[in-house]
Amino acid sequence: MSKKITKQEAQRPIDGFLSVGRIHRLFSEQLAADLGLLERDEIDVVVNALISLDGMNHFLENISSQTSNTRFLLPSEAWEDFQIVNSTTADALNYAVQALEFSGEV
């Protein structure tokens, strides 16, 4: 049984900033080889999830006030944008996990 990625039900910061950790993912040669074992539709879902992670990082970089190697500092005005990108990325990851569970690869 897998653990579903949940959307955080946090409250918007009143004044100030929200600190968000930067996502670091690894795409190893083994992962690339394992993708070849999947069906075409499953590969599409998994690759979409990986692209979503990269897109989330780029999006957060664009709306942040400050960035470091490990964190984004978002102004409170960017809260709704953060919630949207967080939700869509979680959905993409959940679809990938479901596809892998269905194929028996998880």
Secondary structure, 3 states (H helix, E strand, C coil): CCCCCCCCCCCCCCCCEEEEECCCCCCCHHHHHHHCCCCHHHHHHHHHHHHHHHHHHHHHHHHCCEECCCEEEEEHHHHHHHHHHHHHHHHHHHHHHHHHHHHCCC
